[in-house]
Each structure stands twice: as structure tokens, then as C-alpha cells.
Amino acid sequence: MRRRLMLSVVMLAVGAGLLVAAAFAGAASSGTPQGTSGKGAVGGTFKYSLDTDIDYVDPALAYYVPTWQIEYATCANLMNYPDAPAPKGSRLVPEVSAGFPKISKNGKSYTFTLKRTYRFSNGKQITAANYAAAINRDLNKEMASPSQPFIADIVGAQAVIDGRAKKASGVKVLSAFKLQITLSKRAPDLLSRLAMPFFCPIPTNLPINPDGISAPVVGSGPYYIAKWEPKRAITLLRNRFYRGPRPHNVNSIEYDIGLPLATIRLNIESGKTDHGGVPPAAHVELGNKYGVKKRSPGQYFVNPSAAFRYLAMNHDRPLFGGGSQGNIKLKQAVNHAIDRIGMINQRGAYAGVINDQYMPPTMQGFRNAAIYPSRPNVARAKSLASGNLRGGKGIFYCANSAPAPATCQIVKSNLGEIGLDMEIKPFPRAVQFTKTGTRGEPFDLTLEGWHMDYFDPYDFIFLLDGTTIRPANNVNFSYFNSPAYNRKIAAASALVGQGRYRAFGNLDIDLAKNAAPLASYITDNTRMLMSSRVKNFFYQPVVEMDLAAIAVQ
Amino acid sequence: MFQYLVRRLLWAAVLFIAVTMVSYIIFFLVPAEPARLMAGPQAPPDTVERIKKQEGLDDPVVVQYGRFLKRLIGGPIPGVEPSLSKSLGRSYATRQPVTRIVKSAAPVTISLVLGGAILWMLIALPVGILSALRPRSLLDRGAMVFVLVGISAHPVWLGLLFSYFIGYKLGLTPLGGYCDLVNPSTDCGGPIQWAHAMLLPWLTFAILFAALYVRMIRANVMEALNEDYVRTARAKGAPEWMVMKGHVLRNAMLPVVTMLGMDIGLALGGAIFTESVFGLPGLGKTAVTALEGFDLPTVQGIVVFATLAIIVFNLAVDLLYAWIDPRIRLA
């Protein structure tokens, strides 16, 4: 009996001791900061499913939204956008640059002083030479990087692009931590352009390879690309040498590639993956099931993106063209005639918000002027069109993949009401884009869209800059070329700060109301489904998905 | 036999040229701009022109086709790096060598097709034979319903159903994705995980063929059972299993062998539907992605592989047929 009692006491003591130990262990594992975490647990793996592969892991060549999201997590740029929702997330701040650059009096020379605390994932310190190497590699003729048009205004850039030089004379490494970039003309949007992932710092000995480098890729940001198995998987791991202020909550980010959207959705809902695309028809159900949120907590998030869709009216053709600003009344009639709500509905639930202007509402400087109606104002459209139909027949280029054909049919029907008979010609999207970008192509109207390359209002208004028109590869699909507006665009481009944003905001309204070269109808929403594990999601307005800030339970 | 082989190989070469030429020409009729695809949407015209010259995209279609054939055989081509000799060229979309793309996709399709073939034969043989032995029985009628469903149901629909009920609701298998059998390139690999991930794709892929083969085997066995030699064998007192093995099946399987070889050869061109539903990075899915992006070299590479597979398997089937059936002489 005594023995039994002794045993019980001993077991009680052991059990109590274990309880105490467990309490301490639990506190320790949740309390160790491994990075600024926000509201989620630190550690774990974030799983992301892509239905199609990324294009490259080479910063000089990557030009695709998912790849840029990866590069936002793996790059430390001179200037960058904060890990924060709008509006803070769309305000450019210095990252590796110690403050904003010193700009010369003529506005053409930018001198950056770098912080000394940044290191690559291989431990090497990041210096001015790494940024110079990135720019010169981007300009290299063999690389044929899509970044070249964005830095063609650097002094000496054209010589490198043409193969006559190896380095641009306007990119100078003044010292280990001082970099100077000189432009051929003033361009206040340089800093926004330098925040693009093309200008991620690279090792100075990174080879020229027009096929692109393969993983592992040395990273300068909170993560680096440890593995890329094309069409199969991507792995990002923490950069243990990163000492910057950006968050790095999860230990790793794992991508799987190639599953269809329906399967990805099931995987998200069962917790096998944390995020990925879903079938367009699923959004109604998801919104009803999870509720529509903008940020965590929640699982289904809808936020406005920096993209818009529109009809471009070709000013090189008699129907909408003529004079310096074209057939203004007919173009305004088109804007009054189209059923914007009907067109948006073709894209599925929560697809976007009505927008009759040319900048998205998230862009600095945007002011909502509510110029045109959401539903057709047939009477107003008819009165504007009257006497301006010029035969009333036109050719309408349209993509042949959903939802474009249905959208184009709605437009055709709307314009039919005001006396315009549009013949729809469908093409595969890539073919349509090429054709409408070729000057002289015989179309009067085309259905298009534009997603920003960098976060500056010029990246939208330049779609109407007549000075950019060339024989092929145009993005000014309306071939709008008004000397007066070209001057206004140039004047706004030369401004900086709030003055710049105000000027572009005014120009946006002026163009939409008075010249109407486009009939815009939607600013896209980004619709995202996350698993229940995901914490601390917010919509980063520039890259949309902030991999560094995400946390999982 | 030797003469027959030589003749077949010559015809194979002619067929190969015809198929590749037609696919080349079709691509040229489509108004795509591969140079623009490689340069990016914002590239200035001179960059696009430079890429056109670099890749020889401004040459006439006949010249480009000739260059493609020469590169395939391994001849030196001015201006083309030696590593691209004896290759299928480079993808316009990813700039990767097409040979590498096909080499990485082919094992996935081979896994799917061979595994699916084994499964469909495992289903079709017993069901077809038993149906033939017990015509109009419950088993026979059940088999015919299975045949009807198997032939009518689209593989995409079947795949999504299996994915939802077996993968998602019951959680018995992954919903999709591929695990390497050997040398895994992702965290998922090895024979067990490979087989586990392939269960649903095999089942989806096999059902249509299993249904067709049940019908064919049933009909062939029933026909063979009515032959005189079977009646004679039974009359001589041979046990039923010997009659089945030695007389009925041996004759009934001849057309099955032929069809099997041809179906496997065709399927190796890319089981597009099954690969798309389950996200398998095989030839079918690669071909669809390449077609959408007007990536001619990748499409050509897959056409070459598929053509060769069909030619090889057809030849193998013909030789096998001659070996199995002594009545056949390869003239």
C-alpha cells in the first residue's frame, strides 16, 4: 500500500513537471521573433499553385506578373514599394538607397548613396557595382531584354543596345557605395522605373545568357530562388544574410505548377495548398461562401488592381479619325452607347469596377469624374452620333477566347442602336495584339486591356502619346496623335511629386471627356482565394501578392 | 523479312517528312509573330527585327524547313551554334532547347500511357472473356453498360469526377501533379509516390480504352468459340482451360495485339485530356501550351516525337503479328 502511494506521488510529480515544461515550450516557440511578422505566426511554408509556369528566373528577362511577385520577395532594389496596402504600398521609398537620390539641377543626373547592410544570399555585400552590372546586362544586345525601352534614355544606353559598347557611359560607379545614373533628358519617373525587378542587383560576374540563368539564383531580398524545375516546381528560401526591415515570415515558399484551376481550388479549400487561381465561374460561390474581404482575416479577397480594359478607336481610319483629334462626337457617342455593366458581367462576379477613365482608381492623381454612364444612354449617344456616322460601318477586332467574344457582341449590339454596324473579326489573343499593334492594320475598333509596368500615371497616359507611334509593335492602339495632347503629356511627364500626379489626373479627365480616343469600361479587380492557414494577407497595390509579408498558421 | 524492313523504313521516312512539312506549313499560314514573342511586348521594332534575323525567321518557309531538317540530322548550319546541331531547335517562348523540353515531358506521357495500358488490359481481358463465356448473363449486361459509359464519358469529365470524389472527398489520392519515378526533381518522388499520384490519371486514361477493348475481346472470343477447331478440340476431350488457352485466346488476341500497339503509339503523342485535368507535365499539355503561344519549334518537336512513336510501334506490331501468326508472311 505504501509502495503504491509512493508510486502515485512520483507519477503525479512527473506529470506536473511535464505540464510545466510544455507550457514553457509553447511560449518559446511562439515568442521567438525571426522577422517582423505582422499578425501571423512566424515560420512554416507557404504553398502556391500556379496553373502555368513562370517565364524566367533571370531578372533581365522575367516579364510576367507571378515572376515579378517572386522578384519582389527576392530583390532589394535601390527604390521600392513598401510591404503595405494602399495607399502606403504605392508610395515609392528608398530601399537599398540611403534616402532619395541627389538630383542635379538640370534634372538629368541621379546620385544614389547605398546602405552598407545589404548582402546577397551567398553572403557577399551589395555594392553600387551590382546595380550597374544589372543595368548594363539589361542593355546588352545579346540579352535582348524587354527592359531596354525602360532605360533607353540613359546616356550611352543605345550604344550598348546596338552592340557598340559593353557599358552605358551614363551609369557610373563613383565608389563602392555610390552610383550615378545620367539621363539624356529629364524623366521624373526614373525612380519608379528603377523599382522594376529588371534592375534587381546581380553579381558582377553573372554571365550574359539570352536563354536566361537557371536556379539557384542569388537573392538580395528577404528570400532567394533556391530551385526552379520548369513546369514542375519553384522553391524560395530565406536569405539568412538579409538585414533589411522588410518582413520575412515564412521559412520557405513552395510553388507547384501545372494543375488546372478547378483542382487548385479544391486543394486550397482542403488546405493542401494555400493560394492559387480559381475558375472564373467559381467567384460567385466563393464570395457567398467566405464573404468578400479586402485583407485578413478571411479567405476570399477582392481588391482593385492597376489594370483597365477599353475599346480603342483607330484614328488612322476615316470612321473615328480625321483632324488632330478625330471624330470627337462619334467617339463620345460610343462612350455613351456601350453597356459597361453588361460588359463587366461577362468577366464574372467581382471582376472589376466601372471605370470610364484611363487611369485606375489606385493610381496616384486619379480623380473620379463620372463622365459617362454605366448603362447605355441611347438618346444622348444618338444625338452625338447624328451627322457623324460617316457611313456607319466598321471593322471590330476581338480576341476569340472568353470572355472577349461575348463582350464584343454586347458592344456590337450597343453600337447598332446608334447606327454603327460593326463587323467582328475574331483572332487568337496573341495574333490580335500583334495585328492591332501594326500601323495600317484595317480595323476601326478593338477590345484591349492594359496592366501597368511600373507604378506611375505616365504608364497609362502614354497609351495616348502620339510620339510613341511607330510602324509596328505599338501599344497606342487608337493611333491617337494630337499635337496639343502630346505637348500636355510631355509637360506632365516633366513634373515631379504631387504636381505630376495632379497634372496626369487632370489630363486623364480631359482626354476621356474631350477627346475620347478610348471607351474604357472596367478597372480589373484581383480576386484571390487563400486557405484557412493564411494569416496577415493584405493586397500590395503594386505587386498584388506580397510573399514576404504573408504568414501561415 | 529484310526487304520488308527496308521498305517499311523508307516509307517511314517519307511519312515523317510529309507530317513535319504539313505542320510547318500550317504554322506559316497563321499570322503570328514569334520574334515579337521573344522580344517582349514593349520591344522596339529594331529589337524585333534583330531577333528575326538572328533566328532566321525572315527566311522563306522552304529555307526554314530545310534548316530544321538539317539541324535534326546533325549537319552544320552557318550561324547556328554547334550545340543546336542534332536537335529540335529552341522554344520561341522560353528559349530552351526543344530536345530538353521533349526529354523532360516524354517520361511523364510514357508513364501515363504504359501504366494506363496495363490497367486497361487488366480490366478488359477478364471482363471481355467472361462476358463472351456467359453471354446475356448479368455480368455480360453489366459489362456492356460499362462499355457504353466508358465510350460515352469524356475523359475530362471522368477525370474531374474522380478528382473530386476520390481525391477531394475521400482524400485517397492527390488531386493532380506528377512525382518522378526516379531522380525526383521535386519533393515528391520514388516508386510509391509516383504510383500513388498516377492512380487517378491511369484510371481516367484507361476507362475509354478498357471499354473499347472489352467489346473487341468479347466479340473476338465469341467468334473464336464458334469455330470448328474449337468444337474439334472439345470433341477430342481437351480440358476447357486448354481449349481456351491454346485455341480460343490465341486467335482472339491477334487483333487485340495489333490495336494495342497502334493505340499506345498514338497515345504517346500526348494524352492531352488526361494530362490537362491532372496537371501532368507531359507531351500533351506541353503541346497545348506551345500551340496557344505559337511556339512552333516546341510543337514541331512533339510532332517529331509522336510521328516516330507511331512509326516505331506500327512496325513493331507488324513484326510481332508475323511472329505470332505463322500464316502471315511479310512479303
Interface residues (C-beta under 8 A of the other chain):
Chain A: D51 T52 D55 Y56 Y63 K141 A144 S145 P146 Q148 P149 F150 A152 I161 P210 D211 G212 E229 P230 K231 R232 A233 E254 D256 I257 G258 L259 P260 A262 T263 L266 N267 S270 K272 P428 A430 V431 F433 T434 K435 D453 R470 P471 A472 N473 V475
Chain B: V30 P31 A32 E33 R36 L37 M38 A39 G40 P41 Q42 A43 P44 P45 T47 V48 R50 I51 R90 A93 T94 R95 Q96 S104 A105 L160 S163 Y164 G167 Y168 G171 P174 L175 G176 G177 Y178 S185 T186 D187 S276 V277 F278 G279 L280 P281 K285 T286 T289 E292 G293 F294
